[in-house]
Amino acid sequence: MTDLRDPPSTAVPSDRRAARARAAALAALALVALHGCGAPRADEDSGSRMGIGRNGRIEFAVEPTAPLAQGRNTFHVRLTWTDSGNPVKRIRLRAHAMMLGMAHGASTSDGEEIEPGLYEVTDVAFSMGGLWDVQLRALDASLIDEAEFEFEVH
């Protein structure tokens, strides 16, 4: 007659623990690899911002064209007059980015109007991850209005 019982394990309990630890480490590496391949982060900043300028004349609506990242970024900025809601046309838009708390990494970029009231600001440089301040200034012969927004870059 055949014995239906499982034979006793020849593995030492510490060997099983080591095998489990290796399996857990491999699973953790797989998760890290997936995250690095573009899986979205739960704490990722969408970059969308909206606010009224300091002088109260212009509403600024900011949207990045791609997820925020280290390196050069592009933003679309819609400007509307707060009193009428009409687009702010043919104005000079300048963006100044600086890393908060570091007082370095500053970059300045000019926007180009791509349709009435919609400006594209290219080459906004974030040299490293962290909290960045981007100041937007709407100018003609003088400052008309300005707004500041903070962005978390990973």
N, C-alpha and C positions, 0 to 999 in steps of 0.2 A: 504494500500500500504506500502511496506517495504522501509525504508530509506536506500539508498545505500551509504550514506556518512560514512566515518570512524568516529567512536566515538572519541572525543578528548582524547588525552593522559592524563593519570592521573599522569604520572611521572613528577617530578619536574626537570627542566633543570640540576640542579646540580647533581641529581641522574644519569642522562644520562652520564654526564661527568665522574662521578666516575666509571660507568660501562665500559665506553670506556677506561679509565685509567687502570682498572683491566685487560681488554682484551689485551691491549698493553703490560702490564707487563707480562702476561702469554705468549704472543707471544715472547717477549724478552727472557724469561726463556727457552722456547722451543729451540730457536736458540742457546743459550749458551749450553744447554744440547746436542744438535746435534754436536756442535763444540767439546765438550769434548769427544764425542764418536768416534772420529777418522776422522771427516770431515777435509779435507785438508785446511790449512791456506794459504791465498793468499801470505803472506810474509814468508812462511816457506822456510828455506835454504835447497837446495837439497844436499849440502855437496860435490858435484863434484868439483874438483879443478885440475888444471894442471899448471906446470911451470918448468922452468929450474933452477937447483940448483945454489947457489951462486958462485961455482967454475966453472960453465958452463959445467960440465962433464956429468951430469945425468939429464934426464927429469923425473919428478915425476908426475904421474897421480893418483889422489886419488878419491876413490868412497866409500861412506859408504854402508854397506850391508843392512841397514834399515834406516828409517828417523832418523835424529839426535834428541837426546832426553837427558834429564837429566839422569844421571846414566852411566852405562857402554856401550860403543859403539864399533863397529868393523868396520874397514876400510880395503879395498883392495887397495894396492898401487902397480902400475906397474912402474918398473924402466927400462929405456932404455938409452943406451949410446948415447949422443948427436952426436958424430962424426960418428957412424956407424948405429945407430938405432937398434942395437942388444940388446936383453934383458940383464940386469945386473944380473948375476947368482951368487949364493953362497956368498952372502954378508950379513953382519949383518945390519938390519934396526931397528932403535930405534925411537920411537915417544915420544915426551915430550909435554904435554898439560898444559897450564896455562891460567887462566882467565885474560884477559887484564884489566888493571886498578885496579886490586885487589891484585895482587902479592900473591895470595893464590890459593889453589885448584889444585896444580900441581900434575900431575901423569906421570909416565914413563912406557912405554910398549914396548916390543920387538916384531918384526915381524917374521913370519915364512914363508919361501918360500914354496908355495903350487904348483907352476909350474914354469918353467924357467922365471925369471923376474917378477913374480907376488907374492906379499907378503901379508899375512893376519896379521893385527895388531889388537889384541883383548884387551879388558879391558881398552880402552881409556876413562877415567872417566871425565865426566862433572858434577860437583857437584851442579850446579845451572844454571838457564837460564842466558843468556847474551852473550857477545862477547868473544870467546876463541881463543887462538893462539896455533896451533899445529906445532911444529918443528919436521921435519923428518930428520934423519941423516943416511947416508949410510956409513958404516964403514968396514974396514978390520983391518989391524994392526994400521991404523990411519984413520982420517977423509978423505973420498974421496969427498963427496959433501953433501950439506944440503939445505933444502928449508923450508919456513914457509908459513902456510896458516891460514887464519882467518875463523872461523865458528860462525854463529849466532845460539845459542841453545835456544829453547823455552820451 
